Amino acid sequence: MDKRKVILAAVLLIVFGGIGGLIKLSKENRQLKTEIQVLKEDPNKIAKEETAKVVALVGKLVILPEGEEPVMATVTDKEKLKDQPVFAKAENGDKILIYSIAQKAYIYNPTKNVIVDVVPVNIGDGSLTITGTDVNNPLKVVLVNGTKTVGLTNTLEQRIKDKKVLGISVTAKATAKTTDYQKTLVIDLTGKWGSQAIQLAQLVGGEVATQSAEDKPAVDLMVIVGSNFK
């Protein structure tokens, strides 16, 4: 083959390869922008979608309670659940669906697509100790007002004090970037306190989220107070 043809073919390969890479990068950038916009509009959308997928999978294996949306958490460190016998069979990576009205929790292994266990849970309205924490070194919590109603974080902080909740400490309060949060969200900012986030969500009448568009202070848990807070 003519040497010039070989060089031309190599150049064309590089050019078209580069164009292909740019097209792929452009698509990825557009997708990232879309995901960021969705996150801004509904910070809990990703968590809702993930929960819905797990509920659908578990629903094919067992009849789930009706009339309520479960709180879901992922087991990231089973050692932190060792003081809770009802979750003794849970392994890292398992999903836990908690139905507070039905007072049941479903432990699901997504890798094996099996229900590991169904356990009773009793979540009352009285005082609550956040288990899996050190009372002498409580988890740091920031309360963020995600509504236009002034003073909600103060109200929530007082409620936590009135219930004498052990294991957490409100160390900061702030106002959210947007004031249209419909639901109260609890976010584990470190990825280490999933079980504790569930317990706190039940206490404040909220649900667990995995992400938000808010700034992340140096604390363990964030509570974004939504308009459903009563």
C-alpha positions in Angstrom: 0.0 0.0 0.0 1.2 3.5 -0.8 2.9 5.1 2.2 0.8 8.3 1.8 -2.4 6.3 1.9 -1.3 4.6 5.1 -0.5 8.0 6.7 -3.9 9.4 5.5 -5.8 6.4 6.9 -4.0 6.8 10.3 -4.8 10.5 10.4 -8.5 9.9 9.5 -8.7 7.3 12.3 -7.3 9.7 14.8 -9.6 12.5 13.7 -12.8 10.4 13.7 -11.7 8.8 17.0 -11.3 12.2 18.5 -14.7 13.3 17.2 -16.2 10.2 18.7 -14.6 10.9 22.0 -15.9 14.5 21.9 -19.5 13.3 21.1 -19.4 10.9 24.0 -18.0 13.6 26.4 -20.7 16.0 25.2 -23.5 13.4 25.9 -22.0 12.8 29.4 -21.9 16.5 30.1 -25.6 16.9 29.0 -26.6 13.9 31.2 -24.7 15.4 34.2 -26.4 18.8 33.7 -29.8 17.0 33.6 -29.0 15.1 36.8 -27.9 18.3 38.6 -31.1 20.1 37.5 -33.3 17.2 38.6 -31.4 17.2 42.0 -32.1 20.9 42.4 -35.8 20.6 41.6 -36.4 17.5 43.7 -33.4 16.6 46.0 -35.2 13.3 47.0 -36.0 12.1 43.5 -33.0 9.7 43.3 -33.9 8.2 46.7 -37.5 7.9 45.7 -36.7 6.1 42.5 -34.3 3.7 44.3 -36.9 3.0 46.9 -39.6 2.4 44.3 -37.3 -0.1 42.5 -36.6 -2.0 45.6 -40.3 -2.1 46.7 -41.2 -3.4 43.2 -38.6 -6.2 43.5 -39.5 -7.1 47.1 -43.2 -7.0 46.1 -42.6 -9.9 43.7 -41.4 -12.0 46.6 -43.8 -11.1 49.4 -47.1 -9.2 49.9 -46.1 -5.8 51.3 -48.2 -3.5 53.5 -50.5 -1.1 51.6 -51.4 2.5 52.3 -47.9 3.8 53.3 -44.5 4.5 51.8 -41.6 2.7 53.5 -38.4 4.3 54.7 -35.5 2.6 53.1 -31.9 2.3 54.2 -28.8 0.5 52.9 -26.7 -1.5 55.3 -23.2 -0.1 54.9 -21.7 -1.3 58.2 -23.4 -4.3 59.8 -21.3 -3.9 62.9 -23.3 -0.8 63.8 -26.5 -2.9 63.9 -25.1 -5.5 66.3 -26.9 -3.9 69.2 -30.2 -4.3 67.4 -31.1 -8.1 67.4 -33.9 -7.7 64.9 -31.3 -6.8 62.2 -28.9 -9.6 63.2 -29.2 -11.3 59.8 -28.5 -8.1 57.8 -25.4 -8.0 55.7 -23.6 -5.1 54.1 -25.4 -4.1 50.9 -28.8 -5.3 52.1 -31.8 -3.0 51.8 -34.1 -2.5 54.7 -37.7 -1.4 54.0 -39.4 -0.1 57.2 -43.1 0.3 57.4 -43.9 2.2 60.5 -47.7 1.9 60.4 -47.6 -1.9 59.8 -44.6 -2.1 62.2 -42.6 -4.4 60.0 -39.2 -4.2 58.4 -38.2 -6.2 55.4 -34.5 -7.0 54.9 -33.7 -7.7 51.2 -30.5 -8.9 49.6 -30.4 -7.4 46.1 -27.5 -9.6 44.9 -29.3 -12.8 45.6 -32.8 -11.3 45.1 -34.1 -12.9 48.3 -35.8 -11.6 51.5 -33.3 -12.2 54.3 -35.8 -11.6 57.1 -39.1 -9.9 58.1 -38.9 -8.4 61.6 -41.3 -6.5 63.8 -40.5 -2.8 64.6 -42.2 -0.7 67.2 -41.8 3.0 66.6 -43.9 5.0 69.1 -44.4 8.6 69.7 -42.7 8.7 73.1 -39.1 9.3 73.9 -36.5 7.8 71.7 -32.9 6.8 72.0 -30.9 6.7 68.8 -29.3 3.3 69.1 -25.9 2.5 67.8 -24.5 5.9 69.1 -22.3 7.0 72.0 -24.4 9.0 74.4 -21.2 10.7 75.6 -20.2 11.5 72.0 -23.5 12.1 70.2 -23.9 12.5 66.5 -23.8 16.1 65.3 -27.0 17.2 63.6 -27.8 20.3 61.6 -31.4 21.5 61.2 -32.2 23.3 57.9 -35.4 25.1 57.3 -36.7 24.2 53.8 -39.9 26.3 54.0 -41.0 29.9 54.1 -42.3 29.4 57.7 -39.9 31.1 60.1 -38.8 29.3 63.2 -39.4 25.6 62.2 -35.9 24.6 63.1 -36.3 26.1 66.6 -39.6 24.1 67.0 -38.0 20.9 65.9 -35.0 21.4 68.2 -37.3 22.0 71.1 -39.2 18.8 70.2 -36.0 16.8 70.3 -35.2 18.3 73.7 -38.7 17.6 75.0 -38.4 14.0 74.0 -35.0 13.8 75.6 -33.5 12.1 72.6 -30.2 10.6 73.4 -27.4 10.0 70.9 -27.7 13.1 68.9 -26.9 16.8 69.4 -28.2 19.7 67.3 -25.0 21.8 66.7 -26.2 24.1 64.0 -29.3 25.6 62.2 -29.6 27.1 58.8 -31.9 28.1 56.0 -32.1 26.1 52.8 -31.2 27.5 49.4 -34.8 26.9 48.3 -38.0 27.1 50.4 -40.2 24.7 48.6 -39.3 21.4 50.3 -42.6 19.4 50.6 -41.2 16.6 52.8 -38.9 16.6 55.8 -35.7 14.8 54.8 -32.9 13.2 56.9 -29.6 12.8 55.2 -26.6 10.8 56.4 -23.8 13.1 55.3 -21.0 10.6 56.1 -22.4 7.4 54.8 -21.8 5.8 58.2 -25.1 6.4 60.0 -27.8 4.9 57.9 -29.6 3.1 60.7 -29.5 6.3 62.8 -30.9 8.3 59.9 -33.9 6.0 59.8 -34.5 6.4 63.5 -34.3 10.2 63.3 -36.5 10.3 60.3 -39.2 8.4 62.2 -38.8 10.7 65.1 -39.3 13.9 63.0 -41.9 12.5 60.7 -39.7 12.6 57.7 -38.0 10.2 55.3 -34.4 9.3 54.5 -32.8 10.9 51.5 -29.4 10.2 50.0 -28.6 13.5 48.5 -29.5 17.2 48.5 -28.5 20.4 46.8 -27.7 22.0 50.2 -24.2 22.8 51.4 -22.7 20.0 53.6 -21.4 21.2 56.9 -19.1 19.2 59.1 -21.8 17.2 60.8 -23.1 13.6 60.8 -26.8 14.1 59.9 -28.8 16.8 58.2 -32.5 17.3 58.7 -34.2 19.5 56.1 -37.5 20.6 57.5 -40.3 20.4 54.9 -43.8 21.8 54.8 -45.2 18.5 56.0 -43.6 19.0 59.4 -46.2 19.3 62.2 
